[in-house]
């Protein structure tokens, strides 16, 4: 499959390129579907555009929002998105993905509240409505780096991700996993104190809860069967739910449906079938979360940004260029989120990976919503590059080609280095490439 850099001038150019591999890319020239309200439990999103959780690696030493954190969310608030999916907030000091990852505590919850009050005030003043705001609660697991160097906490050794097996003392015991589940009680309690509308029990991109979904070879209560492999996320949800005291506060998850690795090292594949997606277990897990915890929406993604980043955010430049056409990756993502939505019609699905299409990304998002393949479109990298893209789209009917994300991956490079992360192309006075 020939790899190509982005050169498309019209949607027909994209369609013709995708015809080579029967790409699934529903499109609409009518963007009205993006600007209808969506009920999210007791809340309402003013439109169908969500800003995905993009870490800025710019919290204070004690985990409070830093200067750049505040700047970023003030810009997001002005931009007009109906839902702001707040970035990863660590559930314990040792599971921070960097020394500057956010971490909410009893001592700093007030600083989060001030930021959220400001976000809502700006949204109401600038746009006439307040965004729904979800806090992403995370345990970084194998990607824990609290002191600036790797200190992994893993579910099992995985040869796809480890050139040499990580010391088995780093494999969390069942008792340690139970202790980390309990952390989601305080995460839920503190999220309510700070004023978030809901909490995301993060289960994506090979962080701990996600890694356990593929723990086929692990022994004990957390490995082997589907029931065991989903035990951590279900128990984390139970602890989060038991802390809910605020009317309308909801639980949800940003969840991997597919990892992109062969069995038994990846979730969302069949034994002996290579890396082709088979996401029946993800479909079933969403049904369980709806039945037991009444989730009002689910945010679906795939892949691992550390190992196969093209799977969850297609791109065409950088040090690592995958042997895969980016439109093939777009199509795979759209097929996965569509199946989750079609088989869970009572759970609004947020789709991912639109940004690669630059100015054409709203057309794909609108087409997916019109076709019933998702109910909301999530944008991550685009928000870093172009924080007011939602208002531009609404007021001008199109995105400015000189402001869109170009999928260069520099923001991710900054994140991996533990530096304040943002767009080096469109916001270069603040963020510098490394």
Buried (B, 14 or more C-beta within 10 A) or exposed (E): EEEEEBEBEEBEEBBEBBEEEEBBBBBBEEBEBBBEEBEBBEBEBBBBBBBBBBBBBBBBEEBBBBEBBBBBBBBBBBBBBBBBBBBBBBBBBBBBBBBBBBBBBEEBBEBBBBBBEBBBEBBEEBBEBBBBBBBBBBBBBBBBBBEEEEBBBBBBBBEBBEEEEBEEEBBBEBEEBBEBBBBBBBBBBBBBBBBBBBBBBBBBBBBBBBBBBBBBEBEEBBBBEBEBBBBBBBBBBBBBBEBBEBEEBBBBBBBBBBBBBBBBBBBBBEEEEEBEBBBBBBBBBBBBBBEEBEBBBBBBBBBBBEBBBBBBBBBBEBEEEBEBBBBBBBBBBBBBBBBBBEBBEEBBBBBBBBBBBBBBBBBBBBBBBBBEBBBBBBBBBBBBBBBBBBBBBBEEEEBEEEBBBBBBBBBBBBBBEBBBBBBBBBBEEEBEEE
